[in-house]
Amino acid sequence: MKNDFLTVQEAADLIGVSPSTLKRLCESASVPVFRTPGGHRRIDKIDLDRIVISRPRFLRQSVNQQPDAHETSSEIVLASLLKAKPGEVAESLSNAVHFSNGLVGALEDYLVAALWKVGQLWRDQIIDVYQEHICTNTALMAIDILRRQVTTTANPNYVAIGGSMGVTHETVASKLVSLCLSSIGITSIDLGCLIPPTSLARAATDFDAKLVWVTHTHVMDIGQLYAWHQELRDLLPSNTRTVIGGGGLSPAIRRSLPWCEYHETLSELTKQEEKRLLTFTSMNQHDPVNAS
């Protein structure tokens, strides 16, 4: 076969990164991602090899190479998660900011990658469920530490609010979205998990939110998810945008929610919202009464 087309998961496994990191690499390296008739992504192995050549720091180290501190940061983060050391996790991520695409890049390259590895180790029964819980809780505490370290002044008139309507597994994802939005100057409010659409809409109205985010890393009931989003759409003010994301959203689910903006990565979401924030701020400076 002349061309080998890989799924995102297969391609990520092949070069030893998380699926979200691979997607960001494809974006930054302008690697084409093909779609099957069903909407599923496929990557040509030839293009994947080009990433390997141009971005060698994302590869696993061979036995003949001596890894440096940056190249093993994801392993350091993973070890700190397993040891329940949130301070160490936050410190590693802060140090990685200088090597990655800012804080958002560090979160994707290292924390998201480490958590993806945790899930893989748990599924393979290499770590116990208690260790998976320790890693999740440690990640949550590390995110809170990083949130306190964000020095960007938030625009009080540009509010984003969100969370998850589903299970507690979504908590880390929602907190990551909130942290990333805060890092670019958006006032972000994370409501956590198990938030009913009625309450989410009420919060968006009360805070005059410009956008509402909903994370879906696990989808248990597609019919329920669709009903939730229909209700949320009907309750939200017409000028409030809904942003969704998460590995649980298949192409079919996304197509069933055409009124929602979908972002595959934190970087993609942050870039888009940074542009919107700049436009909003510029309008507000010229017309402070009507811009909001």
Beta strands, then each sheet from edge to edge (+ up, - down):
strand 1: 5-6
strand 2: 34-35
strand 3: 41-44
strand 4: 155-163
strand 5: 186-190
strand 6: 211-215
strand 7: 241-245
strand 8: 261-262
sheet 1: 1+ 3- 2+
sheet 2: 5+ 4+ 6+ 7+ 8+
end
